[in-house]
Amino acid sequence: MAIDSIGKNIILGECKYSRNKKGIEVLEHLRKKEPSVLRKVSGGKVVSYVIFSKTGFSEKLIKLAENDGNIVLITG
């Protein structure tokens, strides 16, 4: 988790190092953490999700990220 210096943006991230491509379940896991994070900071926040994966991502997660500017997928 990261919060910018003025407290308007929050990044929830996860790194996965495995042989399998990561799917929508990783994003859902991060979204479940969001309410507890938002309770710790004041309102008006923009939450972004960053997921790192060594082996890539499922087509479903890639398409979702293409349509949602708050989801960033990084592979490599």
N, CA, C and O atoms as a Tripos MOL2 file, in Angstrom:
@<TRIPOS>MOLECULE
protein
  304   303    76     0     0
PROTEIN
NO_CHARGES

@<TRIPOS>ATOM
      1 N           0.8380   -1.1660    0.0000 N.3       1 MET1
      2 CA          0.0000    0.0000    0.0000 C.3       1 MET1
      3 C           0.8880    1.2350    0.0000 C.2       1 MET1
      4 O           1.9290    1.2730    0.6560 O.2       1 MET1
      5 N           0.4610    2.2300   -0.7380 N.am      2 ALA2
      6 CA          1.1710    3.5120   -0.7650 C.3       2 ALA2
      7 C           0.1310    4.6310   -0.8330 C.2       2 ALA2
      8 O          -0.8950    4.5040   -1.5020 O.2       2 ALA2
      9 N           0.4160    5.7230   -0.1310 N.am      3 ILE3
     10 CA         -0.4400    6.9110   -0.1550 C.3       3 ILE3
     11 C           0.4350    8.0810   -0.5540 C.2       3 ILE3
     12 O           1.5310    8.2510   -0.0190 O.2       3 ILE3
     13 N          -0.0430    8.8970   -1.4990 N.am      4 ASP4
     14 CA          0.7780   10.0180   -1.9430 C.3       4 ASP4
     15 C           0.9290   11.0650   -0.8390 C.2       4 ASP4
     16 O           0.2450   11.0050    0.1830 O.2       4 ASP4
     17 N           1.8210   12.0120   -1.0540 N.am      5 SER5
     18 CA          2.1760   12.9810   -0.0080 C.3       5 SER5
     19 C           1.0260   13.9090    0.3790 C.2       5 SER5
     20 O           1.0160   14.4340    1.4920 O.2       5 SER5
     21 N           0.0650   14.1220   -0.5060 N.am      6 ILE6
     22 CA         -1.0790   14.9600   -0.1410 C.3       6 ILE6
     23 C          -2.3020   14.1120    0.2270 C.2       6 ILE6
     24 O          -3.3540   14.6480    0.5760 O.2       6 ILE6
     25 N          -2.1550   12.7970    0.1460 N.am      7 GLY7
     26 CA         -3.1880   11.9060    0.6250 C.3       7 GLY7
     27 C          -4.4100   11.7410   -0.2500 C.2       7 GLY7
     28 O          -5.4620   11.3360    0.2440 O.2       7 GLY7
     29 N          -4.3060   12.0410   -1.5310 N.am      8 LYS8
     30 CA         -5.4670   11.9020   -2.4160 C.3       8 LYS8
     31 C          -5.4770   10.5890   -3.1910 C.2       8 LYS8
     32 O          -6.5310   10.1630   -3.6630 O.2       8 LYS8
     33 N          -4.3380    9.9500   -3.3270 N.am      9 ASN9
     34 CA         -4.2330    8.7310   -4.1150 C.3       9 ASN9
     35 C          -3.6540    7.5980   -3.2820 C.2       9 ASN9
     36 O          -2.7140    7.7820   -2.5090 O.2       9 ASN9
     37 N          -4.2400    6.4260   -3.4610 N.am     10 ILE10
     38 CA         -3.7740    5.2360   -2.7630 C.3      10 ILE10
     39 C          -3.4800    4.1650   -3.8010 C.2      10 ILE10
     40 O          -4.2550    3.9680   -4.7370 O.2      10 ILE10
     41 N          -2.3670    3.4810   -3.6350 N.am     11 ILE11
     42 CA         -2.0370    2.3430   -4.4990 C.3      11 ILE11
     43 C          -2.0460    1.0910   -3.6390 C.2      11 ILE11
     44 O          -1.3640    1.0070   -2.6170 O.2      11 ILE11
     45 N          -2.8370    0.1210   -4.0800 N.am     12 LEU12
     46 CA         -2.8170   -1.1990   -3.4630 C.3      12 LEU12
     47 C          -2.1480   -2.1200   -4.4670 C.2      12 LEU12
     48 O          -2.5770   -2.2030   -5.6180 O.2      12 LEU12
     49 N          -1.1090   -2.8060   -4.0440 N.am     13 GLY13
     50 CA         -0.3560   -3.6220   -4.9900 C.3      13 GLY13
     51 C          -0.0740   -5.0130   -4.4670 C.2      13 GLY13
     52 O          -0.1630   -5.2950   -3.2720 O.2      13 GLY13
     53 N           0.2680   -5.8670   -5.4100 N.am     14 GLU14
     54 CA          0.5890   -7.2520   -5.0730 C.3      14 GLU14
     55 C           1.5990   -7.7650   -6.0900 C.2      14 GLU14
     56 O           1.4800   -7.5010   -7.2870 O.2      14 GLU14
     57 N           2.5900   -8.4980   -5.6030 N.am     15 CYS15
     58 CA          3.5890   -9.1440   -6.4680 C.3      15 CYS15
     59 C           3.3870  -10.6410   -6.4250 C.2      15 CYS15
     60 O           3.2200  -11.2250   -5.3540 O.2      15 CYS15
     61 N           3.4010  -11.2610   -7.5930 N.am     16 LYS16
     62 CA          3.2370  -12.7110   -7.6770 C.3      16 LYS16
     63 C           4.3890  -13.2970   -8.4830 C.2      16 LYS16
     64 O           4.6670  -12.8630   -9.6010 O.2      16 LYS16
     65 N           5.0440  -14.2750   -7.9050 N.am     17 TYR17
     66 CA          6.1470  -14.9500   -8.5690 C.3      17 TYR17
     67 C           5.7920  -16.4280   -8.6240 C.2      17 TYR17
     68 O           6.0400  -17.1770   -7.6790 O.2      17 TYR17
     69 N           5.2100  -16.8340   -9.7430 N.am     18 SER18
     70 CA          4.8190  -18.2360   -9.8880 C.3      18 SER18
     71 C           4.8520  -18.6120  -11.3600 C.2      18 SER18
     72 O           5.1050  -17.7700  -12.2230 O.2      18 SER18
     73 N           4.5970  -19.8620  -11.6340 N.am     19 ARG19
     74 CA          4.6180  -20.3510  -13.0160 C.3      19 ARG19
     75 C           3.3150  -20.0870  -13.7590 C.2      19 ARG19
     76 O           3.2680  -20.1800  -14.9860 O.2      19 ARG19
     77 N           2.2660  -19.7590  -13.0270 N.am     20 ASN20
     78 CA          0.9500  -19.5770  -13.6320 C.3      20 ASN20
     79 C           0.6210  -18.1090  -13.8390 C.2      20 ASN20
     80 O           1.0090  -17.2530  -13.0430 O.2      20 ASN20
     81 N          -0.0980  -17.8300  -14.9140 N.am     21 LYS21
     82 CA         -0.5750  -16.4670  -15.1330 C.3      21 LYS21
     83 C          -1.5620  -16.1120  -14.0330 C.2      21 LYS21
     84 O          -2.3110  -16.9670  -13.5610 O.2      21 LYS21
     85 N          -1.5600  -14.8740  -13.6370 N.am     22 LYS22
     86 CA         -2.4410  -14.4180  -12.5680 C.3      22 LYS22
     87 C          -3.7580  -13.9400  -13.1660 C.2      22 LYS22
     88 O          -3.7970  -13.3340  -14.2370 O.2      22 LYS22
     89 N          -4.8260  -14.2290  -12.4460 N.am     23 GLY23
     90 CA         -6.1530  -13.8960  -12.9380 C.3      23 GLY23
     91 C          -6.8780  -12.9060  -12.0530 C.2      23 GLY23
     92 O          -6.2930  -12.2460  -11.1940 O.2      23 GLY23
     93 N          -8.1490  -12.8310  -12.2900 N.am     24 ILE24
     94 CA         -9.0230  -11.8700  -11.6380 C.3      24 ILE24
     95 C          -9.0350  -12.0290  -10.1140 C.2      24 ILE24
     96 O          -9.3270  -11.0720   -9.3960 O.2      24 ILE24
     97 N          -8.7190  -13.2320   -9.6180 N.am     25 GLU25
     98 CA         -8.7430  -13.4720   -8.1720 C.3      25 GLU25
     99 C          -7.7330  -12.5950   -7.4240 C.2      25 GLU25
    100 O          -7.9590  -12.2490   -6.2640 O.2      25 GLU25
    101 N          -6.6400  -12.2380   -8.0650 N.am     26 VAL26
    102 CA         -5.6510  -11.3690   -7.4150 C.3      26 VAL26
    103 C          -6.2380   -9.9750   -7.2170 C.2      26 VAL26
    104 O          -6.0730   -9.3710   -6.1570 O.2      26 VAL26
    105 N          -6.9200   -9.4700   -8.2350 N.am     27 LEU27
    106 CA         -7.5690   -8.1630   -8.1360 C.3      27 LEU27
    107 C          -8.6710   -8.1990   -7.0750 C.2      27 LEU27
    108 O          -8.7950   -7.2640   -6.2840 O.2      27 LEU27
    109 N          -9.4620   -9.2530   -7.0500 N.am     28 GLU28
    110 CA        -10.5270   -9.3700   -6.0510 C.3      28 GLU28
    111 C          -9.9420   -9.3870   -4.6340 C.2      28 GLU28
    112 O         -10.5220   -8.8100   -3.7140 O.2      28 GLU28
    113 N          -8.8060  -10.0430   -4.4630 N.am     29 HIS29
    114 CA         -8.1350  -10.0640   -3.1600 C.3      29 HIS29
    115 C          -7.7390   -8.6480   -2.7310 C.2      29 HIS29
    116 O          -7.9210   -8.2800   -1.5700 O.2      29 HIS29
    117 N          -7.2040   -7.8590   -3.6540 N.am     30 LEU30
    118 CA         -6.8360   -6.4770   -3.3390 C.3      30 LEU30
    119 C          -8.0710   -5.6430   -3.0140 C.2      30 LEU30
    120 O          -8.0510   -4.8330   -2.0870 O.2      30 LEU30
    121 N          -9.1350   -5.8400   -3.7720 N.am     31 ARG31
    122 CA        -10.3620   -5.0640   -3.5330 C.3      31 ARG31
    123 C         -10.9620   -5.3720   -2.1610 C.2      31 ARG31
    124 O         -11.5870   -4.5010   -1.5570 O.2      31 ARG31
    125 N         -10.7860   -6.5700   -1.6690 N.am     32 LYS32
    126 CA        -11.2890   -6.9130   -0.3330 C.3      32 LYS32
    127 C         -10.5270   -6.1600    0.7500 C.2      32 LYS32
    128 O         -11.0630   -5.9200    1.8310 O.2      32 LYS32
    129 N          -9.2880   -5.7880    0.4710 N.am     33 LYS33
    130 CA         -8.4770   -5.0420    1.4390 C.3      33 LYS33
    131 C          -8.8300   -3.5540    1.4560 C.2      33 LYS33
    132 O          -8.5430   -2.8610    2.4320 O.2      33 LYS33
    133 N          -9.4410   -3.0690    0.3980 N.am     34 GLU34
    134 CA         -9.6970   -1.6320    0.2450 C.3      34 GLU34
    135 C         -10.4710   -1.0090    1.4050 C.2      34 GLU34
    136 O         -10.0530    0.0430    1.8890 O.2      34 GLU34
    137 N         -11.5740   -1.5920    1.8810 N.am     35 PRO35
    138 CA        -12.3050   -0.9310    2.9790 C.3      35 PRO35
    139 C         -11.4550   -0.6970    4.2290 C.2      35 PRO35
    140 O         -11.5700    0.3540    4.8590 O.2      35 PRO35
    141 N         -10.6170   -1.6450    4.5930 N.am     36 SER36
    142 CA         -9.7900   -1.4570    5.7910 C.3      36 SER36
    143 C          -8.7470   -0.3770    5.5790 C.2      36 SER36
    144 O          -8.3870    0.3290    6.5210 O.2      36 SER36
    145 N          -8.2600   -0.2390    4.3590 N.am     37 VAL37
    146 CA         -7.2860    0.8160    4.0510 C.3      37 VAL37
    147 C          -7.9650    2.1810    4.0840 C.2      37 VAL37
    148 O          -7.4150    3.1340    4.6360 O.2      37 VAL37
    149 N          -9.1450    2.2800    3.5040 N.am     38 LEU38
    150 CA         -9.8390    3.5630    3.4410 C.3      38 LEU38
    151 C         -10.2620    4.0580    4.8260 C.2      38 LEU38
    152 O         -10.4010    5.2630    5.0320 O.2      38 LEU38
    153 N         -10.4670    3.1510    5.7670 N.am     39 ARG39
    154 CA        -10.8030    3.5650    7.1310 C.3      39 ARG39
    155 C          -9.6420    4.2970    7.7970 C.2      39 ARG39
    156 O          -9.8500    5.0730    8.7300 O.2      39 ARG39
    157 N          -8.4320    4.0550    7.3270 N.am     40 LYS40
    158 CA         -7.2390    4.6470    7.9470 C.3      40 LYS40
    159 C          -6.9150    6.0380    7.4090 C.2      40 LYS40
    160 O          -6.0700    6.7380    7.9660 O.2      40 LYS40
    161 N          -7.5840    6.4400    6.3290 N.am     41 VAL41
    162 CA         -7.3140    7.7510    5.7290 C.3      41 VAL41
    163 C          -8.6350    8.4870    5.5290 C.2      41 VAL41
    164 O          -9.6990    7.8670    5.5140 O.2      41 VAL41
    165 N          -8.5670    9.8140    5.3760 N.am     42 SER42
    166 CA         -9.7940   10.5820    5.1960 C.3      42 SER42
    167 C         -10.3280   10.4280    3.7750 C.2      42 SER42
    168 O          -9.6200    9.9350    2.8970 O.2      42 SER42
    169 N         -11.5620   10.8410    3.5440 N.am     43 GLY43
    170 CA        -12.3030   10.6170    2.3020 C.3      43 GLY43
    171 C         -11.7290   11.2730    1.0590 C.2      43 GLY43
    172 O         -10.7250   11.9820    1.1230 O.2      43 GLY43
    173 N         -12.3820   11.0260   -0.0780 N.am     44 GLY44
    174 CA        -12.0080   11.6110   -1.3480 C.3      44 GLY44
    175 C         -10.7870   11.0030   -1.9940 C.2      44 GLY44
    176 O         -10.0410   11.7020   -2.6800 O.2      44 GLY44
    177 N         -10.5670    9.7330   -1.7950 N.am     45 LYS45
    178 CA         -9.3700    9.0760   -2.3140 C.3      45 LYS45
    179 C          -9.6330    8.4030   -3.6550 C.2      45 LYS45
    180 O         -10.7470    7.9710   -3.9490 O.2      45 LYS45
    181 N          -8.5860    8.3280   -4.4520 N.am     46 VAL46
    182 CA         -8.5940    7.5540   -5.6840 C.3      46 VAL46
    183 C          -7.7310    6.3270   -5.4240 C.2      46 VAL46
    184 O          -6.5520    6.4470   -5.0920 O.2      46 VAL46
    185 N          -8.3260    5.1440   -5.5770 N.am     47 VAL47
    186 CA         -7.6040    3.9010   -5.3190 C.3      47 VAL47
    187 C          -7.2110    3.2740   -6.6510 C.2      47 VAL47
    188 O          -8.0500    3.0660   -7.5270 O.2      47 VAL47
    189 N          -5.9300    2.9790   -6.7880 N.am     48 SER48
    190 CA         -5.4150    2.2830   -7.9680 C.3      48 SER48
    191 C          -4.8420    0.9480   -7.5220 C.2      48 SER48
    192 O          -4.3590    0.7990   -6.4000 O.2      48 SER48
    193 N          -4.9080   -0.0150   -8.4280 N.am     49 TYR49
    194 CA         -4.4040   -1.3550   -8.1490 C.3      49 TYR49
    195 C          -3.2420   -1.6430   -9.0880 C.2      49 TYR49
    196 O          -3.3540   -1.4610  -10.3010 O.2      49 TYR49
    197 N          -2.1360   -2.0880   -8.5270 N.am     50 VAL50
    198 CA         -0.9670   -2.4400   -9.3300 C.3      50 VAL50
    199 C          -0.6270   -3.8920   -9.0200 C.2      50 VAL50
    200 O          -0.4110   -4.2580   -7.8640 O.2      50 VAL50
    201 N          -0.5800   -4.7160  -10.0680 N.am     51 ILE51
    202 CA         -0.2850   -6.1290   -9.8940 C.3      51 ILE51
    203 C           0.9400   -6.4730  -10.7370 C.2      51 ILE51
    204 O           0.9720   -6.2200  -11.9410 O.2      51 ILE51
    205 N           1.9310   -7.0460  -10.0950 N.am     52 PHE52
    206 CA          3.1560   -7.4900  -10.7580 C.3      52 PHE52
    207 C           3.0880   -9.0100  -10.8720 C.2      52 PHE52
    208 O           2.7080   -9.6900   -9.9190 O.2      52 PHE52
    209 N           3.4580   -9.5420  -12.0400 N.am     53 SER53
    210 CA          3.4850  -10.9930  -12.2130 C.3      53 SER53
    211 C           4.6320  -11.3750  -13.1260 C.2      53 SER53
    212 O           4.8100  -10.7810  -14.1890 O.2      53 SER53
    213 N           5.4040  -12.3590  -12.7200 N.am     54 LYS54
    214 CA          6.5190  -12.8330  -13.5400 C.3      54 LYS54
    215 C           6.0410  -13.4870  -14.8240 C.2      54 LYS54
    216 O           6.6870  -13.3530  -15.8630 O.2      54 LYS54
    217 N           4.9160  -14.1950  -14.7670 N.am     55 THR55
    218 CA          4.4660  -14.9910  -15.9140 C.3      55 THR55
    219 C           3.3040  -14.3840  -16.6900 C.2      55 THR55
    220 O           2.8370  -14.9880  -17.6550 O.2      55 THR55
    221 N           2.8320  -13.2240  -16.3000 N.am     56 GLY56
    222 CA          1.7610  -12.5800  -17.0530 C.3      56 GLY56
    223 C           0.4010  -12.7350  -16.3980 C.2      56 GLY56
    224 O           0.2930  -13.0970  -15.2260 O.2      56 GLY56
    225 N          -0.6480  -12.4490  -17.1870 N.am     57 PHE57
    226 CA         -2.0010  -12.3360  -16.6620 C.3      57 PHE57
    227 C          -3.0000  -13.0360  -17.5710 C.2      57 PHE57
    228 O          -2.7510  -13.2330  -18.7600 O.2      57 PHE57
    229 N          -4.1330  -13.4050  -16.9900 N.am     58 SER58
    230 CA         -5.2000  -14.0240  -17.7710 C.3      58 SER58
    231 C          -5.8020  -12.9870  -18.7260 C.2      58 SER58
    232 O          -5.7140  -11.7820  -18.4870 O.2      58 SER58
    233 N          -6.4050  -13.4670  -19.7910 N.am     59 GLU59
    234 CA         -7.0490  -12.5710  -20.7570 C.3      59 GLU59
    235 C          -8.1390  -11.7390  -20.0880 C.2      59 GLU59
    236 O          -8.2980  -10.5580  -20.3970 O.2      59 GLU59
    237 N          -8.8870  -12.3500  -19.1750 N.am     60 LYS60
    238 CA         -9.9680  -11.6370  -18.4870 C.3      60 LYS60
    239 C          -9.4330  -10.4510  -17.6900 C.2      60 LYS60
    240 O         -10.0100   -9.3640  -17.7270 O.2      60 LYS60
    241 N          -8.3280  -10.6590  -16.9680 N.am     61 LEU61
    242 CA         -7.7420   -9.5720  -16.1840 C.3      61 LEU61
    243 C          -7.1520   -8.5050  -17.0980 C.2      61 LEU61
    244 O          -7.2640   -7.3140  -16.8070 O.2      61 LEU61
    245 N          -6.5330   -8.9070  -18.1850 N.am     62 ILE62
    246 CA         -5.9740   -7.9380  -19.1450 C.3      62 ILE62
    247 C          -7.0770   -7.0610  -19.7160 C.2      62 ILE62
    248 O          -6.9260   -5.8410  -19.7830 O.2      62 ILE62
    249 N          -8.1800   -7.6660  -20.1280 N.am     63 LYS63
    250 CA         -9.2940   -6.8860  -20.6940 C.3      63 LYS63
    251 C          -9.8820   -5.9370  -19.6620 C.2      63 LYS63
    252 O         -10.2130   -4.7940  -19.9780 O.2      63 LYS63
    253 N         -10.0120   -6.4100  -18.4340 N.am     64 LEU64
    254 CA        -10.5320   -5.5570  -17.3710 C.3      64 LEU64
    255 C          -9.6160   -4.3500  -17.1570 C.2      64 LEU64
    256 O         -10.0960   -3.2270  -17.0030 O.2      64 LEU64
    257 N          -8.3080   -4.5770  -17.1470 N.am     65 ALA65
    258 CA         -7.3480   -3.4900  -16.9580 C.3      65 ALA65
    259 C          -7.3770   -2.5060  -18.1250 C.2      65 ALA65
    260 O          -7.1990   -1.3050  -17.9240 O.2      65 ALA65
    261 N          -7.5990   -3.0000  -19.3320 N.am     66 GLU66
    262 CA         -7.6730   -2.1210  -20.5010 C.3      66 GLU66
    263 C          -8.8520   -1.1480  -20.4040 C.2      66 GLU66
    264 O          -8.8010   -0.0470  -20.9510 O.2      66 GLU66
    265 N          -9.9020   -1.5600  -19.7090 N.am     67 ASN67
    266 CA        -11.1020   -0.7380  -19.5880 C.3      67 ASN67
    267 C         -11.1880    0.0330  -18.2810 C.2      67 ASN67
    268 O         -12.1320    0.7950  -18.0750 O.2      67 ASN67
    269 N         -10.2210   -0.1530  -17.4010 N.am     68 ASP68
    270 CA        -10.2340    0.5140  -16.1010 C.3      68 ASP68
    271 C          -8.8730    1.1600  -15.8750 C.2      68 ASP68
    272 O          -7.8810    0.4640  -15.6620 O.2      68 ASP68
    273 N          -8.8260    2.4590  -15.9210 N.am     69 GLY69
    274 CA         -7.5750    3.1900  -15.7810 C.3      69 GLY69
    275 C          -6.9450    3.0970  -14.3860 C.2      69 GLY69
    276 O          -5.8360    3.5880  -14.1750 O.2      69 GLY69
    277 N          -7.6380    2.4760  -13.4470 N.am     70 ASN70
    278 CA         -7.0990    2.3360  -12.1020 C.3      70 ASN70
    279 C          -6.4890    0.9760  -11.8390 C.2      70 ASN70
    280 O          -6.1440    0.6560  -10.7020 O.2      70 ASN70
    281 N          -6.3500    0.1600  -12.8990 N.am     71 ILE71
    282 CA         -5.7100   -1.1360  -12.7770 C.3      71 ILE71
    283 C          -4.4680   -1.1480  -13.6620 C.2      71 ILE71
    284 O          -4.5550   -0.9290  -14.8700 O.2      71 ILE71
    285 N          -3.3190   -1.4030  -13.0550 N.am     72 VAL72
    286 CA         -2.0520   -1.4410  -13.7870 C.3      72 VAL72
    287 C          -1.4680   -2.8390  -13.6380 C.2      72 VAL72
    288 O          -1.3290   -3.3480  -12.5260 O.2      72 VAL72
    289 N          -1.1240   -3.4620  -14.7780 N.am     73 LEU73
    290 CA         -0.5310   -4.7930  -14.7790 C.3      73 LEU73
    291 C           0.8940   -4.6960  -15.2760 C.2      73 LEU73
    292 O           1.1490   -4.1200  -16.3340 O.2      73 LEU73
    293 N           1.8310   -5.2580  -14.5160 N.am     74 ILE74
    294 CA          3.2400   -5.2070  -14.8930 C.3      74 ILE74
    295 C           3.7810   -6.6370  -14.8820 C.2      74 ILE74
    296 O           3.6460   -7.3610  -13.8950 O.2      74 ILE74
    297 N           4.3860   -7.0200  -15.9810 N.am     75 THR75
    298 CA          4.9290   -8.3660  -16.0970 C.3      75 THR75
    299 C           6.3980   -8.3160  -16.4510 C.2      75 THR75
    300 O           6.8970   -7.3250  -16.9840 O.2      75 THR75
    301 N           7.0810   -9.4110  -16.1420 N.am     76 GLY76
    302 CA          8.4850   -9.4740  -16.5520 C.3      76 GLY76
    303 C           9.4070  -10.0310  -15.5520 C.2      76 GLY76
    304 O          10.6080  -10.1250  -15.8050 O.2      76 GLY76
@<TRIPOS>BOND
     1     1     2 1
     2     2     3 1
     3     3     4 2
     4     3     5 am
     5     5     6 1
     6     6     7 1
     7     7     8 2
     8     7     9 am
     9     9    10 1
    10    10    11 1
    11    11    12 2
    12    11    13 am
    13    13    14 1
    14    14    15 1
    15    15    16 2
    16    15    17 am
    17    17    18 1
    18    18    19 1
    19    19    20 2
    20    19    21 am
    21    21    22 1
    22    22    23 1
    23    23    24 2
    24    23    25 am
    25    25    26 1
    26    26    27 1
    27    27    28 2
    28    27    29 am
    29    29    30 1
    30    30    31 1
    31    31    32 2
    32    31    33 am
    33    33    34 1
    34    34    35 1
    35    35    36 2
    36    35    37 am
    37    37    38 1
    38    38    39 1
    39    39    40 2
    40    39    41 am
    41    41    42 1
    42    42    43 1
    43    43    44 2
    44    43    45 am
    45    45    46 1
    46    46    47 1
    47    47    48 2
    48    47    49 am
    49    49    50 1
    50    50    51 1
    51    51    52 2
    52    51    53 am
    53    53    54 1
    54    54    55 1
    55    55    56 2
    56    55    57 am
    57    57    58 1
    58    58    59 1
    59    59    60 2
    60    59    61 am
    61    61    62 1
    62    62    63 1
    63    63    64 2
    64    63    65 am
    65    65    66 1
    66    66    67 1
    67    67    68 2
    68    67    69 am
    69    69    70 1
    70    70    71 1
    71    71    72 2
    72    71    73 am
    73    73    74 1
    74    74    75 1
    75    75    76 2
    76    75    77 am
    77    77    78 1
    78    78    79 1
    79    79    80 2
    80    79    81 am
    81    81    82 1
    82    82    83 1
    83    83    84 2
    84    83    85 am
    85    85    86 1
    86    86    87 1
    87    87    88 2
    88    87    89 am
    89    89    90 1
    90    90    91 1
    91    91    92 2
    92    91    93 am
    93    93    94 1
    94    94    95 1
    95    95    96 2
    96    95    97 am
    97    97    98 1
    98    98    99 1
    99    99   100 2
   100    99   101 am
   101   101   102 1
   102   102   103 1
   103   103   104 2
   104   103   105 am
   105   105   106 1
   106   106   107 1
   107   107   108 2
   108   107   109 am
   109   109   110 1
   110   110   111 1
   111   111   112 2
   112   111   113 am
   113   113   114 1
   114   114   115 1
   115   115   116 2
   116   115   117 am
   117   117   118 1
   118   118   119 1
   119   119   120 2
   120   119   121 am
   121   121   122 1
   122   122   123 1
   123   123   124 2
   124   123   125 am
   125   125   126 1
   126   126   127 1
   127   127   128 2
   128   127   129 am
   129   129   130 1
   130   130   131 1
   131   131   132 2
   132   131   133 am
   133   133   134 1
   134   134   135 1
   135   135   136 2
   136   135   137 am
   137   137   138 1
   138   138   139 1
   139   139   140 2
   140   139   141 am
   141   141   142 1
   142   142   143 1
   143   143   144 2
   144   143   145 am
   145   145   146 1
   146   146   147 1
   147   147   148 2
   148   147   149 am
   149   149   150 1
   150   150   151 1
   151   151   152 2
   152   151   153 am
   153   153   154 1
   154   154   155 1
   155   155   156 2
   156   155   157 am
   157   157   158 1
   158   158   159 1
   159   159   160 2
   160   159   161 am
   161   161   162 1
   162   162   163 1
   163   163   164 2
   164   163   165 am
   165   165   166 1
   166   166   167 1
   167   167   168 2
   168   167   169 am
   169   169   170 1
   170   170   171 1
   171   171   172 2
   172   171   173 am
   173   173   174 1
   174   174   175 1
   175   175   176 2
   176   175   177 am
   177   177   178 1
   178   178   179 1
   179   179   180 2
   180   179   181 am
   181   181   182 1
   182   182   183 1
   183   183   184 2
   184   183   185 am
   185   185   186 1
   186   186   187 1
   187   187   188 2
   188   187   189 am
   189   189   190 1
   190   190   191 1
   191   191   192 2
   192   191   193 am
   193   193   194 1
   194   194   195 1
   195   195   196 2
   196   195   197 am
   197   197   198 1
   198   198   199 1
   199   199   200 2
   200   199   201 am
   201   201   202 1
   202   202   203 1
   203   203   204 2
   204   203   205 am
   205   205   206 1
   206   206   207 1
   207   207   208 2
   208   207   209 am
   209   209   210 1
   210   210   211 1
   211   211   212 2
   212   211   213 am
   213   213   214 1
   214   214   215 1
   215   215   216 2
   216   215   217 am
   217   217   218 1
   218   218   219 1
   219   219   220 2
   220   219   221 am
   221   221   222 1
   222   222   223 1
   223   223   224 2
   224   223   225 am
   225   225   226 1
   226   226   227 1
   227   227   228 2
   228   227   229 am
   229   229   230 1
   230   230   231 1
   231   231   232 2
   232   231   233 am
   233   233   234 1
   234   234   235 1
   235   235   236 2
   236   235   237 am
   237   237   238 1
   238   238   239 1
   239   239   240 2
   240   239   241 am
   241   241   242 1
   242   242   243 1
   243   243   244 2
   244   243   245 am
   245   245   246 1
   246   246   247 1
   247   247   248 2
   248   247   249 am
   249   249   250 1
   250   250   251 1
   251   251   252 2
   252   251   253 am
   253   253   254 1
   254   254   255 1
   255   255   256 2
   256   255   257 am
   257   257   258 1
   258   258   259 1
   259   259   260 2
   260   259   261 am
   261   261   262 1
   262   262   263 1
   263   263   264 2
   264   263   265 am
   265   265   266 1
   266   266   267 1
   267   267   268 2
   268   267   269 am
   269   269   270 1
   270   270   271 1
   271   271   272 2
   272   271   273 am
   273   273   274 1
   274   274   275 1
   275   275   276 2
   276   275   277 am
   277   277   278 1
   278   278   279 1
   279   279   280 2
   280   279   281 am
   281   281   282 1
   282   282   283 1
   283   283   284 2
   284   283   285 am
   285   285   286 1
   286   286   287 1
   287   287   288 2
   288   287   289 am
   289   289   290 1
   290   290   291 1
   291   291   292 2
   292   291   293 am
   293   293   294 1
   294   294   295 1
   295   295   296 2
   296   295   297 am
   297   297   298 1
   298   298   299 1
   299   299   300 2
   300   299   301 am
   301   301   302 1
   302   302   303 1
   303   303   304 2
@<TRIPOS>SUBSTRUCTURE
     1 MET1         2 RESIDUE 1 A MET
     2 ALA2         6 RESIDUE 1 A ALA
     3 ILE3        10 RESIDUE 1 A ILE
     4 ASP4        14 RESIDUE 1 A ASP
     5 SER5        18 RESIDUE 1 A SER
     6 ILE6        22 RESIDUE 1 A ILE
     7 GLY7        26 RESIDUE 1 A GLY
     8 LYS8        30 RESIDUE 1 A LYS
     9 ASN9        34 RESIDUE 1 A ASN
    10 ILE10       38 RESIDUE 1 A ILE
    11 ILE11       42 RESIDUE 1 A ILE
    12 LEU12       46 RESIDUE 1 A LEU
    13 GLY13       50 RESIDUE 1 A GLY
    14 GLU14       54 RESIDUE 1 A GLU
    15 CYS15       58 RESIDUE 1 A CYS
    16 LYS16       62 RESIDUE 1 A LYS
    17 TYR17       66 RESIDUE 1 A TYR
    18 SER18       70 RESIDUE 1 A SER
    19 ARG19       74 RESIDUE 1 A ARG
    20 ASN20       78 RESIDUE 1 A ASN
    21 LYS21       82 RESIDUE 1 A LYS
    22 LYS22       86 RESIDUE 1 A LYS
    23 GLY23       90 RESIDUE 1 A GLY
    24 ILE24       94 RESIDUE 1 A ILE
    25 GLU25       98 RESIDUE 1 A GLU
    26 VAL26      102 RESIDUE 1 A VAL
    27 LEU27      106 RESIDUE 1 A LEU
    28 GLU28      110 RESIDUE 1 A GLU
    29 HIS29      114 RESIDUE 1 A HIS
    30 LEU30      118 RESIDUE 1 A LEU
    31 ARG31      122 RESIDUE 1 A ARG
    32 LYS32      126 RESIDUE 1 A LYS
    33 LYS33      130 RESIDUE 1 A LYS
    34 GLU34      134 RESIDUE 1 A GLU
    35 PRO35      138 RESIDUE 1 A PRO
    36 SER36      142 RESIDUE 1 A SER
    37 VAL37      146 RESIDUE 1 A VAL
    38 LEU38      150 RESIDUE 1 A LEU
    39 ARG39      154 RESIDUE 1 A ARG
    40 LYS40      158 RESIDUE 1 A LYS
    41 VAL41      162 RESIDUE 1 A VAL
    42 SER42      166 RESIDUE 1 A SER
    43 GLY43      170 RESIDUE 1 A GLY
    44 GLY44      174 RESIDUE 1 A GLY
    45 LYS45      178 RESIDUE 1 A LYS
    46 VAL46      182 RESIDUE 1 A VAL
    47 VAL47      186 RESIDUE 1 A VAL
    48 SER48      190 RESIDUE 1 A SER
    49 TYR49      194 RESIDUE 1 A TYR
    50 VAL50      198 RESIDUE 1 A VAL
    51 ILE51      202 RESIDUE 1 A ILE
    52 PHE52      206 RESIDUE 1 A PHE
    53 SER53      210 RESIDUE 1 A SER
    54 LYS54      214 RESIDUE 1 A LYS
    55 THR55      218 RESIDUE 1 A THR
    56 GLY56      222 RESIDUE 1 A GLY
    57 PHE57      226 RESIDUE 1 A PHE
    58 SER58      230 RESIDUE 1 A SER
    59 GLU59      234 RESIDUE 1 A GLU
    60 LYS60      238 RESIDUE 1 A LYS
    61 LEU61      242 RESIDUE 1 A LEU
    62 ILE62      246 RESIDUE 1 A ILE
    63 LYS63      250 RESIDUE 1 A LYS
    64 LEU64      254 RESIDUE 1 A LEU
    65 ALA65      258 RESIDUE 1 A ALA
    66 GLU66      262 RESIDUE 1 A GLU
    67 ASN67      266 RESIDUE 1 A ASN
    68 ASP68      270 RESIDUE 1 A ASP
    69 GLY69      274 RESIDUE 1 A GLY
    70 ASN70      278 RESIDUE 1 A ASN
    71 ILE71      282 RESIDUE 1 A ILE
    72 VAL72      286 RESIDUE 1 A VAL
    73 LEU73      290 RESIDUE 1 A LEU
    74 ILE74      294 RESIDUE 1 A ILE
    75 THR75      298 RESIDUE 1 A THR
    76 GLY76      302 RESIDUE 1 A GLY
